[in-house]
Structure formats: structure tokens, C-alpha cells
Amino acid sequence: MSKQTLRNLVVICGDQLDHDSAALDGFDPERDAILMTEALDEATYVWQSKRRIAVFFAAMRHFRDAQRKAGRRVLYHALDDDNAPSSLAGGLTSAIAVHDPERVVMVRPGDWRVNKALAQAAGETGVPLTMAPDRHFYASIADFEEFADGRKRFILEDFYRMMRKRTGILMVEGKPEGDAWNFDKDNRKSFGKKGPGLIAPRAGYAPDSVTREVLRLVGQRFADAPGRLDDFDEPVTREDALRALDDFIANRLREFGTYQDAMWHGASTLNHSRLSVVLNLKLISPRDACDAAIAAYEAGAAPLNAVEGFVRQILGWREWVRGLYWTRMPDYAGLNALDATQDIPDFFWTGETDMACLNDMITRLLHTGYAHHIERLMGMGLYLLMHGVRPYAAHDWHMGLYLDAIDWVSLPNMLGMSQHGDGGVVGTKPYCASGAYIDRMSNYCDTCRFDPKQATGEKACPFTTLYWDFLARHETRFEGNRRMALQVKNLRRKDAQDVQTIRKQAERLREN
């Protein structure tokens, strides 16, 4: 192909591995080419685990190979190539200089920073940039803007109901299936003393030669990064992603709803799908996932509370936070409504703590790159919130360790929902709780040296200490919040001297 014959240069980022991408519409193998870059900057702009880096690069290389097999030309910059560009923007600038395309085509990446850098790189070369629509999602950004325009009440539930009506998902003659919009009240059970029982383990996927080469490269280049690769078994192809979906539907969906908030020592997957990684890389679509769950319900293989809960996470929450991200950035990233100033505690990078819950959750996270939503929100996220960690620092930590963390989904979840950094845009109240919540929803406290009922003294649970300290620090801020009224009232029942003792113990926790 001569320099003058390239018509479209199609940029595909690591979170855009969509076989049905609109950026590939009308692709002409004689005149078009795909550009993919393993950028060092993307692997290092936050401190990342080996497993996270390996997932992205392995999935990218398999997508490259699938596109080549389909007859499409792929210009691929591997991390270990000679003179490999260090950034996505550098890879684009280099490709434009060599191939002189008539235009650059891409779907909007999942990171405001990356989107800006690529648009700027194209602009500086004078080559027109065409932004193709993102068919992966049910709703466009314009759809979300239309929903949000002039709305006094800006909550997920309203958006979710609109999406149900628009798509017809779990709707019967204009009414919700089962005569209720959600079954959250049925989805909050703990396992109790009996434990979770026998749950089919998540299927694993043995690395092929392409993935093994990535594991070797990542192990060498990022030897000091946290985490491990020796048991890497993540789905990194569309075929394996579809198998992972089938595995969840067949083996864990049935009880997903009922026990989706439950935790258990040493158990990572439980009844959860662990599909967020392949969804956020776009190896499968939300339609793939929702259609499979609904088919199971219609076949009598899964109850409505489980299927609706799963659909709500995808059709509701996932679409909601994406719309919020793109309509609020870049200002959203700088929000810090609670004026938090602390750094991430050191043990959040090692798991080395006497708290049985956080020791287990963080150790497993470092190992697998995964934790389910309650472990994130009401375990690790809860501690960071009450410790007073800067919300963007919590987001950076989340981006570095979770395999499924893309900026558009991580920022609203961590800065907004988990850390209440947006002051109530995502959630109308902070998700704060004492050690009693951990005790109720798990078996962690059974073997922990701390007592969830105590807020002071040697056996005091740090969650309980920090809970009362958090309420005391923000008492005035939340006294008018209807959803916080009972918690503030309970704080005011405490003896003033007891509160001062709790606050001193909380300060010692932060110092240590």
C-alpha cells in the first residue's frame, strides 16, 4: 500500500475491542487500516498491577489477530517493538506521518484524557477526525443529555425506568415484569452461619501462545508492579468472553440476586458474574449479557429477582454512570465535596492489616484484580471514605488494581458513589456504616481480633471507630440530609466525652 492510498485510519484503543464497532463500518481492506498501540504511558500513568496490564495487552493482541484473520490490515505497535511510541497520541502521530490518511476514524475512548490527547494529535496534523457512534451502549450521550435536561430530580431509578420503557426489556404491555421496577428488597440476604454452600467455581481460560508471550513481556517489563501472573486465566477473546457469560448464566445467575450483597472469607466470585472486564473491554455487549439473562428467566432457569438485579446493573447503572461521566467531565474529576485530604493507606497496596475483612479483600484483589460491588463499596471503599482519603486518590488506586476499571466507569463509582466526592450527584447520601454492617453481611468478624461493637480500646473495630468519627466530622454537613437523619441522631445521643475519645482513637488510626 503506498502512502497516498490510505483512506481511513481507524484507531482502536484497548477498551474498544468491539467486533461490531461502528468505526469499522464500510472498511475497505484495500484503502483502510486499523491502528492499535500498546502504550507504555497507559500502563504507567497510574501504578498498575501486572494482571491488569496483561489483560489489556493480551486482549488487544487477540483482537488484532482476529481482525487480520477477517482480512483487515492492522498497524500494530507492540510494547517491545523497536522505537515503539510511548503514548497513544504518539502512535497516532507516527502512523499519520507514515501513511498520510485522508481521515482518522474512531469511537470515543472510555477516558476523557485519552479522547482529548487523540483529538489533539489528529488536529495538529491537520487530518480530519471522524467520531463514529458507539453502538456498544444502549443509550447515546445525547440520549442521556435529553433525559437530564431541566430535571429537578436526577437519580438512577428514573433513568433506569426510562431505559426499561425505551428498550422494552422486562416489560409486559407497558408495565414492569412482576409488577415492580426492581426487586432490591429481595437481594440483600447474607449467607448466615451456614455459609454460601457449594457454588460452581468460575471457569478459567488457559493462556494460549499469544497470551503467554504477553505474560512474559509484562513479567519482565513490570517486575516491580503489584500482583501476580503465574495463574493467569482471564478471558481475553470474544469466544472466551461468551463462554464466561454462558458459565454465569448456567451456574450462578439463579442465586445472584438473593446473595449479591453477601461476603464470605476467601471467596471472590460467589454468585457474581465477573463479566465487567469483558464488558468494559467490549469483548461482549450489554445486549449479549441482558439477552442471555432474560432467556434464562423465560426458560424458568432463573428467578425474576436475580435477572432484574443483573439487568439493572447493566441497563441501569452502567449506562447511567457513562452518561454522567461524559456530561460532567472534566470538572467532575476535581470534585472533593467532603474536603478529604488523606493519602491511600499503605496497606491498601499490600493487604497487610489485622482487619480480617480488609486483609482478605485486598489480598484477593491483588491476586485476581477483582472484588464484587459490596466489597468495593462497603468494604474497601467504606474504609477509604471514613479514613478521609482524597477521592481522586481513591479513584487512581481503583484504576490501578481492578481489571475492569476504565475511567468512565471508575470515576463516578469511586469518586461519586464510594467516596461521596461529588456531594450527592451519584448518591444522595454517603455510604457510611460501622463494623456492624461487615458483621451482618459476612463471616469476617468471627476470626478478627477486633470487635465490631467497640469504638474505643484495643479491640475496637477500626470501621466502628472511623464511622463515629466520620459522623462527628460531618455532623453539620449532613444534619439536613433526610437519609442521614437517624445516623446523626444516634451520634447526638452519645456522651460528648465518648465522642472525643473516639475521635482521638480515629486520629491515631490515620497516623498509623
Secondary structure, 3 states (H helix, E strand, C coil): CCHHHCCEEEECCCCCCCCCCHHHCCCCCCCEEEEEECCHHHHHCCCCCHHHHHHHHHHHHHHHHHHHHCCCCEEEECCCCCCCCCCHHHHHHHHHHHHCCCEEEEECCCCHHHHHHHHHHHHHHCCCEEEECCCCCCCCHHHHHHHHCCCCCCCHHHHHHHHHHHHCCCEECCEEHHHCCCCHHHCCCCCCCCCCCCCCCCCCCCCCHHHHHHHHHHHHHCCCCCCCCCCCCCCCCHHHHHHHHHHHHHHCHHHHCCCCCCCCCCCCCCCCCCCHHHHHCCCCCHHHHHHHHHHHHHCCCCCHHHHHHHHHHHHHHHHHHHHHHHHHCCHHHHCCCCCCCECCCHHHHCCCCCCHHHHHHHHHHHHHCCCCHHHHHHHHHHHHHHHCECHHHHHHHHHHHCCCCCHHHHHHHHHHHHCCCCCCCCCCCCCCCCHHHHHHHCCHHHCCCCECCCCCCCCECHHHHHHHHHHHHCHHHHCCCHHHHHHHHHHHCCCHHHHHHHHHHHHHHHHC
